[in-house]
Amino acid sequence: MLKERARILTVSIFALDLALIAAAFFAAYWLRGEVLPAFGPEAFAGPFYPLSDYLPLLPLALAIWGVLLLSSDSYRSHRTVPLLDEAWAVLRVSFLGTAVLTLTIFALRLGETLLEDQISRTWILLFGALSCLLLLTEKLAIRLTSRYVRSRGLNYRTVLIVGTNATARSLAQSIGQHRFWGFRLLGFLRTGEPEAGEPPWPPVLGSLEDLPRLVEENPVDDVIFAVRRRELDRMEDLFEMLQELGIRTRFAMDLFPAAKARVELEELDGMPLLTFSTTPSDPLQMAAKRALDVGIAVLVLLVGLPLVGMIALGIRLTSTGSVLFRQTRCGLNGRYFTLYKFRTMVHDAEVRRRELMHLNEMTGPTFKLRSDPRVTPLGRLLRRFSLDELPQLWNVLRGDMSLVGPRPPIPEEVAQYQRWQRRRLSMKPGLTCLWQVSGRNEVDFDRWMELDLQYIDSWTPMLDLKILLKTIPAVLTGRGAS
């Protein structure tokens, strides 16, 4: 009954989503055709095609948004999903839907299916924005209504927890503190002999042998196993019994209590895999990061091409040796790649480095010298404003690096890393990073490593944008450069 009701609710919400998309379609046409010409700039006062020319796009828009909504897990249970996560999913769907619709319209124009400029660009943007706004409003309203209903003791799921350890008690406490999740705790089942200090609430209803009786005598919707790894084998028969009864079974996967990694359930050729990852793994977010890398790298290279030519000529005229400096660096998970920079030192700088090791000003395995005698006068200027790193945009285009990420170390430095420091290699290296905008050479080595791990642990597309924006004044002022 509960599952049937859930299916009906899912279909109803999906239908409501499509209705809101259609409403956004017509509202965008009304705003562009009626409101903007009357109250907006004169640019909107020109001819606007009738609604009949736009209607063929409605089924297309509904299909695009429908597929994206279904593929975004928007219709699974959101009892315990944070509201910001749900809002971010709606934003992604709206952005991708608008992009796909725009590309489709462009393709139709190329095929002369539609007349040139027949579809207003302003209408497309309005449609995307309104669809996003309406979907966000709907999700918020559903969330608030559901929480109110559940807090009143309605639409709940009865939960039985197997286990009385710290993990089981933590789950019970979380459920008790979040009544709006819609879970009602029936009680605990102990997995061994009675222990002193068993939780007073919810009650301990018995042992494992009592599980079949309890699920037959009580309406149980979910059974959560919060047990130790070594106890799972002897519970296989109970798990099969719950499957036969159609009771949803969950396992509190606190397999490694000290682990800090995010846990994801994946599938490989039908085999479920429990994945522990300390790095970002959302495919859409990583695709957006790569698109930003390529777009900005291409733009900067095209705009800065005259500057690149001037720098290359200056290096050639003022010192002996190659214009470019090539060096093997460690990239993602220790992969070797060739990093490119404008040469800022004398041609035999690597040989002379051994003579200067005793003057190293940086703690740890990294070598940094503020007044390095190997740096040429032009090289010092290039380093001050990070212009020597312009060729690394080619590394970004090749996929060896990203715009933002931990700076790529040389293999000799990595060989001296402590184990916790090696985790900075778990994300693609970048042109700039938190260390770059926090003072660079004014930051000691351990703090540098901590900043890189902080970036990995808290990465979001917005964090990349913030670092890129902070990089601009850091580069212009030459803060921390040597």
Salt bridges, closest charged atoms under 4 A:
GLU4 OE1 - ARG7 NH2 2.89
ASP17 OD2 - LYS139 NZ 3.04
GLU86 OE2 - HIS78 ND1 3.06
GLU86 OE1 - ARG143 NH2 2.44
ASP117 OD1 - ARG121 NH2 3.63
GLU138 OE1 - LYS139 NZ 3.44
GLU198 OE2 - ARG190 NE 2.95
ASP210 OD1 - ARG213 NH2 3.65
GLU217 OE1 - ARG213 NH1 3.24
ASP222 OD1 - ARG157 NE 2.65
ASP222 OD2 - ARG248 NE 2.69
ASP222 OD2 - ARG250 NE 3.60
GLU231 OE2 - ARG234 NH2 3.96
ASP282 OD2 - ARG92 NH1 2.86
ASP372 OD2 - ARG374 NH2 2.71
ASP388 OD2 - LYS341 NZ 3.41
GLU389 OE2 - ARG407 NH2 3.67
ASP400 OD2 - ARG398 NE 2.98
GLU450 OE1 - ARG447 NH1 3.52
ASP452 OD2 - ARG424 NH2 2.63
ASP457 OD1 - ARG423 NH1 2.93
ASP464 OD2 - LYS289 NZ 2.58
